[in-house]
Amino acid sequence: MSLRDSADALLRGAVSRNDVPGVVAAATTARETIYENGFGERVAGGGVAMTPDTVCWIASMTKAVTATAAMQLVEQDKLALDAAAAEVVPYLGEVQVLEGFGRSGQPKLRPPKRPITLRHLLTHTSGFSYEIWQPDILRYQEVRGLPQITTCEEAALLTPLLADPGARWDYGIGIDWAGRMVEAVSGQRLGRYMQENILAPLGMGSTAMRITAEMQARLAKLHARGPDSAFQPMDLVLEQDPEFDMGGGALYSTAGDYLKFIRMILNKGSVDGVQVLRPETVEMMSVNQMGDCRVTKLTTVMPEYSGDAEFFPGLVKTWGLSFMINEAPAPTGRSAGSLAWAGLANSFFWIDPVKDIGGVYIAQVLPFADERAFAPYIAFESAVYAEL
């Protein structure tokens, strides 16, 4: 059975079983797209087909693009991976470590043992975290009256560290602060910098933080899975006039556009004569950059947004700048040393430099790591490798 036949069958089946209301998946080599198709509906019950050009919220798939922006500026000696980040964004020299809460319920804070660096921010070892998976951050937000990160309000960035920089992997808002560093040295909002230096050069015309009218016409809605497994469309769209550009998760894109980014990485920084990164920079981004720290399971405290999440339990996983790296071969066929991550609405990508293959799977469903939405992704990735 060809990849077209097998992938079509499994994705069509996911929609017919009500695993997802709609899905788009695509795969590419360094040279060309080898599969792309969509099934289901952009809005459950709306009658408009989910097609390959459907625009979706890709959430934390934004992080790799933000890291690319930061590394461009490292190449230009405008940012440094191991200098104190406070030299660029002074607040990062003021943030403290949360050690718990006193009897009065107020936070107990202390200074960190070492300065935060850009390397810490890009590897999620800065000590910053997300409220979705860390109860102490959620409690701190409640005590201090802080908004959640998806509001894109400046105050959402004012959460403390949960560990000293470099001590452990904690998935969180570090990439948002890396985006602020990009803004500080470039003199541009992050979304504008991305457009001029990454998205436009790669021909990613359907990717942006601010949804254009043309993108709006192809936009899929986010869905929540109800207790009866029915999908409820949500009117949730990120703030289009935000106080800050959320480098950790504000991009909207299509599967085809994201494949162009994947091809850039597979081609060591350039596609069709357009150089976005130097080959040595891509090599640096593609290997473990957090020493002995390891990626760990994400345990939810906000089940409406995410279940417990871990890719390939039992496999050692590290972090590059900014990709998860599986240090051993994965059951899907993914090579050791491959790059990957995901977005909150159950979107996923992987990049396998060894076998020269990468892919993307995009659904628009909450909660993240929903087994019924996640299983078709694993099946799709496995089908791609079976074809190889």
C-alpha positions as CSV (number, residue, x, y, z in Angstrom):
1,M,0.0,0.0,0.0
2,S,1.3,3.4,-0.9
3,L,1.8,6.3,1.6
4,R,-1.1,8.1,-0.1
5,D,-3.4,5.1,0.5
6,S,-2.3,4.2,4.0
7,A,-2.2,7.8,5.3
8,D,-5.5,8.7,3.7
9,A,-7.1,5.6,5.2
10,L,-5.9,6.2,8.8
11,L,-6.7,9.9,8.8
12,R,-10.1,9.4,7.3
13,G,-10.7,6.7,9.9
14,A,-9.7,9.2,12.7
15,V,-12.4,11.6,11.5
16,S,-15.0,8.8,11.0
17,R,-14.4,7.5,14.6
18,N,-14.8,11.0,15.9
19,D,-11.2,11.1,17.2
20,V,-10.8,14.6,15.6
21,P,-13.3,16.9,13.9
22,G,-10.7,17.7,11.2
23,V,-7.0,17.0,10.5
24,V,-4.3,17.9,8.1
25,A,-1.1,15.9,7.8
26,A,1.9,16.3,5.5
27,A,5.4,14.9,5.1
28,T,8.5,16.1,3.2
29,T,12.1,15.2,2.3
30,A,14.7,17.9,2.1
31,R,13.7,18.4,-1.5
32,E,9.9,18.0,-1.9
33,T,6.6,17.3,-0.3
34,I,5.8,13.6,-0.5
35,Y,2.3,13.6,1.2
36,E,-0.3,16.3,2.1
37,N,-4.0,15.9,2.7
38,G,-6.8,17.0,4.9
39,F,-10.0,15.3,6.2
40,G,-13.0,16.3,8.3
41,E,-14.3,19.8,8.8
42,R,-12.7,23.1,9.9
43,V,-15.6,23.6,12.2
44,A,-17.5,20.5,13.5
45,G,-20.9,20.4,11.9
46,G,-20.1,23.5,9.7
47,G,-19.8,21.6,6.4
48,V,-16.5,23.3,5.3
49,A,-13.8,20.7,4.5
50,M,-10.5,20.6,6.4
51,T,-8.1,21.0,3.5
52,P,-4.3,21.3,3.2
53,D,-4.4,25.1,3.0
54,T,-6.5,25.3,6.2
55,V,-5.1,27.9,8.7
56,C,-4.7,26.6,12.3
57,W,-3.3,27.8,15.6
58,I,0.0,25.9,15.8
59,A,0.7,27.1,19.4
60,S,4.1,25.9,20.7
61,M,5.2,24.9,17.2
62,T,6.0,28.6,17.3
63,K,8.9,28.0,19.6
64,A,11.3,26.6,17.0
65,V,10.6,29.7,14.8
66,T,11.4,32.0,17.7
67,A,14.6,30.1,18.4
68,T,15.5,30.5,14.8
69,A,15.1,34.3,15.1
70,A,17.3,34.3,18.2
71,M,20.0,32.2,16.6
72,Q,20.1,34.5,13.6
73,L,21.0,37.3,16.0
74,V,23.6,35.0,17.7
75,E,25.1,34.6,14.3
76,Q,25.3,38.4,14.0
77,D,26.9,38.7,17.5
78,K,23.9,40.7,18.6
79,L,23.0,38.0,21.1
80,A,25.1,35.5,23.0
81,L,24.0,32.1,24.3
82,D,25.9,32.2,27.6
83,A,25.9,35.9,28.6
84,A,23.6,37.0,31.3
85,A,20.2,37.6,29.6
86,A,19.7,40.6,31.9
87,E,22.3,42.5,29.9
88,V,19.6,42.6,27.1
89,V,16.4,42.4,29.2
90,P,17.0,43.8,32.7
91,Y,13.9,42.1,34.3
92,L,15.6,38.7,33.8
93,G,18.1,39.8,36.4
94,E,15.4,40.6,38.9
95,V,13.3,37.4,38.7
96,Q,13.5,35.1,41.8
97,V,13.0,31.5,42.6
98,L,9.8,30.4,44.2
99,E,10.4,28.1,47.2
100,G,6.8,27.6,48.3
101,F,4.2,29.6,50.2
102,G,4.2,30.8,53.8
103,R,1.4,30.3,56.3
104,S,-0.2,33.6,55.2
105,G,-0.3,32.1,51.6
106,Q,2.2,34.6,50.3
107,P,5.0,33.3,48.0
108,K,8.5,32.6,49.5
109,L,11.1,33.8,47.1
110,R,14.9,33.9,46.9
111,P,17.5,35.1,44.3
112,P,18.7,32.4,41.8
113,K,22.2,31.0,42.3
114,R,23.3,31.9,38.7
115,P,22.1,34.3,36.0
116,I,19.6,33.2,33.3
117,T,21.2,32.9,29.8
118,L,19.7,32.7,26.4
119,R,20.8,29.0,26.3
120,H,18.7,28.4,29.4
121,L,15.7,30.1,27.8
122,L,15.9,28.1,24.6
123,T,16.4,24.7,26.4
124,H,13.7,25.2,29.0
125,T,16.3,25.1,31.8
126,S,15.9,28.7,33.0
127,G,13.5,27.7,35.8
128,F,10.4,29.3,34.1
129,S,7.4,27.1,33.8
130,Y,3.8,27.0,32.6
131,E,0.7,27.1,34.9
132,I,-0.9,24.2,32.9
133,W,1.6,21.7,34.4
134,Q,2.9,23.4,37.5
135,P,0.5,23.9,40.5
136,D,2.8,26.4,42.2
137,I,2.7,28.7,39.1
138,L,-1.0,28.5,39.0
139,R,-1.2,29.3,42.7
140,Y,1.3,32.2,42.3
141,Q,-0.9,33.7,39.5
142,E,-3.9,33.5,41.7
143,V,-2.2,35.0,44.7
144,R,-0.7,37.9,42.7
145,G,-3.6,38.3,40.3
146,L,-1.6,37.6,37.2
147,P,-3.2,36.6,33.9
148,Q,-2.4,33.3,32.1
149,I,0.1,33.3,29.3
150,T,-2.3,32.9,26.4
151,T,-3.8,36.4,27.2
152,C,-0.6,37.9,25.8
153,E,-0.7,40.5,28.5
154,E,2.7,41.7,29.8
155,A,1.8,40.7,33.4
156,A,1.6,37.1,32.3
157,L,5.4,37.0,32.0
158,L,6.0,38.0,35.6
159,T,6.0,34.6,37.1
160,P,8.9,33.3,39.2
161,L,11.4,30.5,38.5
162,L,10.7,27.1,40.0
163,A,14.4,26.1,40.0
164,D,17.8,27.7,39.6
165,P,18.8,28.3,36.0
166,G,20.5,25.2,34.6
167,A,19.3,22.9,37.3
168,R,16.5,21.0,35.5
169,W,14.2,20.9,32.5
170,D,10.9,22.8,33.1
171,Y,8.7,23.4,30.1
172,G,7.5,27.0,30.2
173,I,7.7,30.7,29.2
174,G,11.5,30.8,28.6
175,I,11.0,31.1,24.8
176,D,8.7,34.1,25.4
177,W,11.6,35.8,27.1
178,A,13.9,34.7,24.3
179,G,11.4,36.5,22.0
180,R,11.7,39.6,24.1
181,M,15.5,39.5,23.7
182,V,15.0,39.3,19.9
183,E,12.9,42.4,20.1
184,A,15.4,44.3,22.3
185,V,18.3,43.9,20.0
186,S,16.4,44.1,16.6
187,G,14.2,47.0,17.5
188,Q,11.2,45.2,16.1
189,R,8.1,43.4,17.4
190,L,8.8,39.7,17.2
191,G,6.1,39.0,14.7
192,R,7.5,41.6,12.3
193,Y,11.0,40.3,12.8
194,M,9.8,36.8,11.9
195,Q,8.0,38.0,8.8
196,E,11.0,39.9,7.4
197,N,13.7,37.4,8.3
198,I,12.2,33.9,8.3
199,L,8.6,33.6,7.1
200,A,8.8,35.8,3.9
201,P,12.2,34.4,2.9
202,L,10.9,30.9,3.2
203,G,7.7,31.7,1.3
204,M,5.5,31.0,4.4
205,G,2.7,33.4,3.3
206,S,0.0,31.8,5.4
207,T,1.9,32.0,8.7
208,A,1.6,35.0,11.0
209,M,0.8,36.0,14.6
210,R,-1.8,38.4,13.3
211,I,-4.4,36.7,11.1
212,T,-4.8,38.4,7.8
213,A,-8.2,38.6,6.1
214,E,-7.0,36.1,3.6
215,M,-5.9,33.7,6.3
216,Q,-9.2,34.3,8.2
217,A,-11.2,32.9,5.3
218,R,-9.3,29.6,5.7
219,L,-9.2,29.4,9.5
220,A,-10.3,26.3,11.5
221,K,-11.8,26.7,14.9
222,L,-10.5,25.2,18.1
223,H,-12.7,22.5,19.6
224,A,-13.2,21.1,23.1
225,R,-14.1,17.5,23.5
226,G,-17.2,17.2,25.6
227,P,-18.0,14.5,28.1
228,D,-20.0,12.7,25.4
229,S,-17.0,12.9,23.1
230,A,-18.9,15.5,20.9
231,F,-16.8,18.4,19.7
232,Q,-17.8,21.9,20.8
233,P,-16.4,24.7,18.6
234,M,-14.7,27.4,20.6
235,D,-14.5,31.1,19.7
236,L,-11.0,31.2,21.1
237,V,-8.5,33.2,18.9
238,L,-5.4,34.8,20.4
239,E,-5.5,38.5,21.0
240,Q,-4.8,40.2,17.7
241,D,-3.6,43.4,19.2
242,P,-1.5,41.9,22.0
243,E,0.6,43.6,24.6
244,F,3.5,41.3,23.7
245,D,4.1,38.9,20.8
246,M,4.1,35.5,22.4
247,G,7.2,33.8,21.0
248,G,6.1,30.6,22.8
249,G,2.9,30.1,20.9
250,A,1.2,32.8,18.9
251,L,1.7,31.7,15.3
252,Y,-1.1,30.6,13.0
253,S,0.0,28.6,10.0
254,T,-0.8,25.7,7.5
255,A,0.8,22.3,7.3
256,G,2.3,23.2,3.9
257,D,3.9,26.4,5.3
258,Y,5.4,24.5,8.3
259,L,6.9,22.0,5.9
260,K,8.9,24.8,4.4
261,F,10.4,25.5,7.8
262,I,11.1,21.8,8.2
263,R,12.8,21.6,4.8
264,M,15.0,24.6,5.9
265,I,16.2,22.6,8.9
266,L,16.7,19.4,6.8
267,N,18.7,21.4,4.3
268,K,21.0,22.8,7.1
269,G,19.6,26.3,7.0
270,S,18.7,27.1,3.4
271,V,16.1,26.2,0.8
272,D,16.1,27.1,-2.9
273,G,19.1,29.4,-2.5
274,V,17.5,31.3,0.5
275,Q,19.8,31.0,3.6
276,V,18.0,31.5,6.9
277,L,20.7,30.0,9.1
278,R,24.3,28.9,8.7
279,P,24.8,25.1,8.6
280,E,26.9,25.1,11.7
281,T,24.0,26.9,13.5
282,V,21.5,24.3,12.5
283,E,24.0,21.6,13.7
284,M,24.2,23.4,17.1
285,M,20.4,23.7,17.4
286,S,20.1,19.9,16.6
287,V,22.1,18.5,19.5
288,N,21.7,18.3,23.2
289,Q,22.3,21.8,24.7
290,M,21.2,21.2,28.3
291,G,23.9,18.9,29.6
292,D,22.7,16.2,32.0
293,C,19.2,17.6,32.3
294,R,16.5,15.4,30.7
295,V,13.0,16.0,29.3
296,T,10.4,14.7,31.8
297,K,6.7,13.9,31.8
298,L,4.3,16.8,31.9
299,T,1.7,16.2,34.6
300,T,-1.4,18.3,34.2
301,V,-3.0,20.5,36.7
302,M,-5.5,22.0,34.2
303,P,-7.1,19.0,32.5
304,E,-9.4,21.1,30.4
305,Y,-6.2,22.3,28.5
306,S,-4.0,19.2,28.7
307,G,-3.7,15.6,29.8
308,D,-0.5,14.2,31.2
309,A,2.0,14.3,28.3
310,E,5.1,12.5,27.4
311,F,6.5,11.4,24.0
312,F,7.8,7.8,23.8
313,P,7.9,6.9,27.6
314,G,11.1,5.2,28.5
315,L,13.2,6.9,25.8
316,V,15.8,9.4,26.9
317,K,15.0,12.8,25.6
318,T,17.1,15.9,25.6
319,W,16.6,19.5,24.2
320,G,18.4,21.5,21.6
321,L,17.8,25.1,20.5
322,S,14.7,24.7,20.6
323,F,13.7,21.1,19.7
324,M,13.1,17.9,21.7
325,I,15.6,15.3,20.7
326,N,15.0,11.5,21.1
327,E,18.4,10.1,22.0
328,A,17.4,6.5,20.9
329,P,15.3,5.3,17.9
330,A,11.6,5.8,18.4
331,P,9.0,3.1,17.8
332,T,7.6,4.9,14.8
333,G,10.8,4.5,12.9
334,R,12.2,8.0,13.8
335,S,16.0,8.0,14.0
336,A,17.9,8.7,17.2
337,G,18.9,12.4,17.2
338,S,15.7,13.5,15.5
339,L,14.0,16.8,16.4
340,A,10.4,17.3,17.3
341,W,7.7,19.2,19.4
342,A,4.1,20.0,19.4
343,G,1.3,22.6,19.9
344,L,-1.4,22.7,22.6
345,A,-4.3,22.1,20.2
346,N,-2.8,18.7,19.3
347,S,-0.5,19.7,16.5
348,F,2.9,17.9,16.1
349,F,6.0,17.9,13.9
350,W,9.2,15.9,13.6
351,I,12.4,16.4,11.7
352,D,14.7,13.3,11.0
353,P,18.0,14.5,9.6
354,V,19.4,10.9,9.4
355,K,16.6,9.5,7.2
356,D,16.0,12.9,5.5
357,I,12.3,13.1,6.4
358,G,10.0,15.3,8.4
359,G,6.3,15.8,8.9
360,V,3.5,17.7,10.5
361,Y,0.1,16.7,11.8
362,I,-2.4,19.4,12.8
363,A,-5.7,19.0,14.6
364,Q,-7.5,21.8,16.5
365,V,-8.7,19.9,19.7
366,L,-8.3,20.4,23.4
367,P,-7.1,19.0,25.7
368,F,-3.5,18.5,24.6
369,A,-2.3,14.9,24.6
370,D,-5.8,13.7,24.2
371,E,-5.2,10.0,23.4
372,R,-7.8,9.9,20.6
373,A,-6.3,12.9,18.9
374,F,-2.7,11.8,19.5
375,A,-2.9,8.2,18.3
376,P,-3.6,9.1,14.6
377,Y,-0.4,11.3,14.7
378,I,1.7,8.4,15.8
379,A,0.0,6.2,13.2
380,F,0.7,8.8,10.5
381,E,4.4,9.1,11.4
382,S,4.7,5.3,11.4
383,A,3.0,5.1,8.0
384,V,5.6,7.6,6.6
385,Y,8.5,5.5,7.8
386,A,6.8,2.3,6.5
387,E,6.8,3.8,3.1
388,L,10.6,4.6,3.4
